[in-house]
Amino acid sequence: MLPTMKAFWFLCALVPAVHAGTVEVGPWSGGVTPTSAVVKAKITGEVLLELPDRAPVTPSVSSNGIATYLLTELKPDHAYEYRVGNLTGHLRTFPEGPASFRFVFGSCGAGNNRPVYATMAATQPLFYLNLGDWHYSDIAENDQAVFRKAYDTALSGQSATTLYRTAPFVYVWDDHDYGPNDSDKTSPSREASRATYREYIAHYPLPAGDGAIYQTFDVGRVKFILTDLRSERSPNSEDDTAEKSMLGAPQKEWLKQQLLAAKDRYPLIFWVNSVTWIGKPGKSDNWSAFATERRELSNFLKANAIHNVCLLTGDAHMTSADDGSNADYADGGGAPVRQLMSSPLDRRGNSKGGPYSHGGYIPGKDEGLYGLVTVDDQGDQIQVTFSGRNHLDSEKVTYQFSVPANKP
């Protein structure tokens, strides 16, 4: 820490709090842009957020004590250290214009004190993206108190808090954290799950309001589109017809419009899916059971010449990569999409979907996996390097590709 910042925190410690409060869980951050960010924490009493050379930030507080601190008028591409109570956290605002950066992603983890979280934090990512199964509470009741307890647990633990206080948290759920195993829009937990997400997570604007949790953001010349594949999803057991949907009609139309708007503006689009895209049609709990809708979306990509999409997926307890050669489901071909997968953070290994052009690695006992993605904007092209790694930071799968880009 810089000497001036040390002095700032020392002086803060000497000033007695008029209304002393306590941080019970957190802090964590998210919703980052070049000039703004959101910090959250679970508090009792009055707890302000302190930033060097800034007035203290007073939060809005939910009935459950979740404090939301809005940070505005920040500098782009700037590292900030903030303090909530006696706890410090860090974030970096996103850059403006073309930029290189790295992020980590993963899914399927319930052990919030496992070493993989600290390993991810050590990479100093711009953000941490969780693709679902953040906790394994499998809640099958419309009780927000039960979800709140699960969120409190997931945000705790020394290794997990190291990560959440190091980098912003971007999150979209899957079945075990939205509801019970293989859950869909019929889950009785649906409304409580959505409400708790909005309360706890520092998310980007949600176009569906109180509905599904799809959202989007961008970093440099890269677009991220996050889709909710649970709360509007048809049951897996339904016949695979044009009416069966993993997205629901409003979200699917939103996704198509986002892809159209992004295809020429952004050289690279990351479409965040909680389940794998690749696999033969069947009754499995991924896109294979929605092959008709998968073909519809593939035909849409083909018809609109959208060739710069890369999928980020989880759920399958393995890490893998595909260059698109196994992921083209358009009629007659012509819509290959790359797929990068990383899971599990701490669950037992297994294999789903495939095949994958660059192989797959299934973890051994007590081995946690995560994905490290490095985006290198070189002006006339953007190069992406994916590394599927374990908690010991040993690389298990690697894949590199480039997409063309007009010089800025």
N, C-alpha and C positions, 0 to 999 in steps of 0.2 A: 504494500500500500504506500502511496506517496506520502511524504512527511506532512504536507498541508492537509491531506485527508485525515491522517492520524490525529493531527491537532484538532480538526473539526469534530471528530467523534469524541475526543477527550473532553472538549468544552461542552459538548452535548451531555456527556455523562455528569458534568458538574451542575447542570441546571435541573433543579428538582421538578418533577412532574406535578402539575396541579391536580390532574385526575389520572392517577397511575392505573394502568391496565396491564393485561397479561396476554401474550401470544400463546395460544394453546396448540395450534397447528400451523405450519408454514414458516415463513412466507413462500409464495410461488408467483410466477409472472407469466404473461402471455399477451395475446392481442397486439403484438409489437408491429409498428410501422416505422418509417424513417423519423417521425417526429413525435411519436406517442407510444405509450405502453400502459398495461394494466397490471397492478400487483394485488394479490389477494392474500388473506390470512384469516385464520379463525381466532377471534379475540374475545376477551371479557373486559369490560370497562372501556376506558378511552385510550386508544393507542394511535399515535400519529405516525406518518411515514416521513422520514428525514432524508433529504438529498443535499449534498454540499452546495452552498451558495443559492439555495432555494428556500422559499417559505415552506414550513411543514404542510403536509397534505392531510386533510381530514377525510376519512372514508365515509361512504354510505355503508350501512351495516344491516344484514338480513336478520330475521327473527332468530336464526340459529347462530348468530355471531360471526357470519362470514363478512369480513370487511373488504370493500372494493376501493382501491386507491387509483384514481385516474391521473396519469402523468402526461402532461402536454407540453408543447413548445420545447421539445427536446432537440438535440443536435443529431443529424443523420450520421450513421456509422460511428457512433460514439459509445464507449464503454461507461456504464453507470454503476456505481455502488450505492445501494439504498439501505436504509435501516428501518425496521419495523420493531418497535420496542427495543430490546437489546440484541436483536438478531439482524445480521446483514445478508443481503442478497446481491446478485450481479445480473446485469443484462446488457446487451449491446443493441442499440437501435439498428434498424435495417438501413443499408446504403441507398442512396438515390442514384439512378442511372445504372449502367452496366457494372457488374461487380462479381467477384469470385467469393465463394463462401463454402462452408461445410456444415452438415447437420447429421444428427444420428437419429435412427428410428428403430422401433422394436414393438413387440406385442407379446401377449400371453405371459403374464407374470403376476404372482401374488405375494412373493417374498420380498417385502419392501426393505429388507436389510441385506439383500444378496450383493455380492461384490460387483456384479455387472453394472450397477448404477454408477458406482464410483469410477469404474473403468470408462464409461461413456462421458462422465464429467471431465475426466482427465484429457479428453480430446479437445476440450474448449470449443464445443459446437456453437453455432449461431442460435440453434434451437434444438429441442428434443421433441420428436414426433412419435406419439404412441398411437398405434393402429388398432387398439381394442384389446379386450380381455385384460384390462388394466388391473382388475381384481376379479376374483373367482367366487363372488358371493352368490351368484345364481339366484337372484331375488325374484320371487314369483308372486309378489303381493304389492298392492298400490299403497305403500307406506314409505313416505319420504324419510322418516326417521331411520329406517333400516338402511336406505341408500346413503344417508349422511354418515352413518357409522362406517360404512364400507369406504367412503371417500376419505374420511379422517384417517383410517388405517393405511390406505394406499399412499397418502401423502406423508406418512410418518416413517420412522426407521432411519438410522444414521446414514446408510448408504443412499437411500432414496432422497433424503433431504439434501445431501451433498449435490446431487444432480439438479434438483428443483431450485436450489439457491445459486446455481452456477449458470443456468441457461433457461430461457423461456420454454414453456410447456405448451405444445400443440396436441390436441387429443380428439379422436373420434372413436366411438365405442364399437364393440362387436357383441356377441351373444351373452357371454358370461358376466359382463359388466352392465349390459342393458337390461337383461332379464335372465331367465334360465337357459340351459343348454339348447341351442338351435332355435332360439326365440325369434319372434316376428311381430307384426303389427297387432296380433291377437293377444299378446302377452298382457296379463293383468297389471304388470309393473310399468306399463308404458308411460302413463302420465307422471308418476312419481319419478321415474328415471329421467324424463325430459326436464322436469322442474329442478331436480338436483344438479343436473349438468349445467343449466343456466345459472344456478346460484354459485357453484363452486369454480367453474372453469372460466379462465380469462380468455374468452373466445373472440373470434371475428364476428362481424354482423351476421345474424342468422335470418336469411330471407323468408323463412317459414314462420318467423315469430315464435309462438309457443309450440310450434309443430316440430318437424324433423330438424336435425342439427347440421344440415349441410351448410358449407361456408367456403370462402376462398380468400387467398391473399397472394401477394407477390413479393419476390426478393430480386432486385436487379432486373434482369430480363427473363426471369423464370416465374411461371405461374403455377400455383398450387391450388388444386380443386379437391376439396374434401367432401366425400359423399357418405350419407347415413344409410347403411345397408341392412338396417334392422327395423326401425320403428315404422316404416311404410311397406315393409316386405310381405309378400304373399307367403303362405306356408309352403315349405319345401315339398310337401306331399301332393300339392295340387298338380293337375295335368299341365304339362309344359306347352301352354298356348300363348297367343299374343296378349291375353289378359293377365297372365301371370307376370308379376314384376318384383324385382328386388328393390327398385327405387321408388315406385309409386309415380303416377302421372305428373304431378307438379314438379317433383324433384328431377324427373327425367327430362322434362322440357327445360328446366333451369340449367341442367348439365349441358344439354345440346347448345343452348344459347351461350353459355360460358365458353364452350369449345370453339364455337364460331367466332366469338369476339376475340378470343386469344390466339387463334391460329396464325394470324399475320403479325400481331403485335408482339407476341412472345416467341422466341425461337424454340423454347422448351416448355412443355406442359407436364407437370407431375400430377397424375390423377390418383388420389389416395383412396384405395380400396381396402376394407378390412379382411376380405377373403380373396383367394386366388382366382384369377381369370382363366387359367389354363387347365384343361381337363376334358375328358370325353363326357357327352351328355349322360345324365343319370339322376339319381335322387340324393346326391351328396349335398352337404351344407355349404355350397359355394356356387360360383357362376355356372358350373356344370349342370345344376338343377334348373337353371334359367337360360338354357341354350337359345331359346327363341328370342328373348330380349337381348342376349349377348350378340346374336346375329344382327338384330335390328341396329344396335349401337355400332357394330362393325361396319355395316352397310352405310350408316350415317357418316362415319369417318371417311370411308372410301368415296362416297358421293360428293363430299365437301373438301376432298384432298387435304385432310388433316393428318399429317404424317409425323408430327413432332410430339406425340404422346408417349409418356413412360409411366407405367403403373408401379405404385408402391403398395405392397401387400403384406399381410401377416397371416394369422390363424393357423396355417400348417406349421408344425413344430420343427422347422428346418430353415436353413438359409439357402437361397438359390438365386439364379439369374437366367433370364432368357432374352435373346437378341431379337425376338419377334418371330422367329422361324416356326415356333410352335404356338403362336398366339395370333393367328390370322383367321377370323371366323366370318369374314365377308363372303357373300355369294361369289364364287369364282376367284376368291382371294383378292389381295390388293389393299388390305388394312392391317398389316402387322403392327403390333404394339410391344414395346419392350416391357419386361417385368422384373422388378427387383423385390426380393422377399427376405424378410428377417423375422424369425421367431424360433424358439421361445426365449423370453428373458430368464425364466427359471422353471419351466414345466418339463415333463418327460418328452423326449423326442418322438416324432412320427413323420410320416410322409403323406402329402395330399397333392392331388393334381399332377401336372406334368405331362410329358417330359420337359426338361429344362435344358436349353442348349449349352449353358455353361455349368451344368451339374448342380447338385444339391448336397448339402451336408447336414446330417442328422446328429444332434448333440448326444454326448454320452451322459452318464449319471452326474448330476450336480454341475453340469456345464450350461452356462447361460450364453445366449447369442444376441448380437445386435448388428445393425447395419450402419456403416459409415459412408456417407456420400459426399464427395468433393466435387464442387461445380467450379470449373475454371473458365471464365469468360475471356476468350482470347481475341475478341473483336470480330473477326470474320467467322468464328465458330465458337461453340460452347462445348467443352469437353467434360464428360461426366465419368468419374471413377467410383465404382461401387466396391466396397470391401465388406464381406460378411465375416464378422469376427466373434471370438468368444470372450468370456470374462477375464481371461488372461491376456487379452489383446493379441491373440494369435489369429492370423487370417486363414479362413477356411474356403471362401469362395471369392473370386474377383472377376470383374467385368468392366470394360472401359468402352465408351462410345462417344462420338461427336455428332453434333447437329449444326448445320450451316446457319450463319447469322449475318445480317447486314452490318457493316461497321458502323458504330455509333457516330 
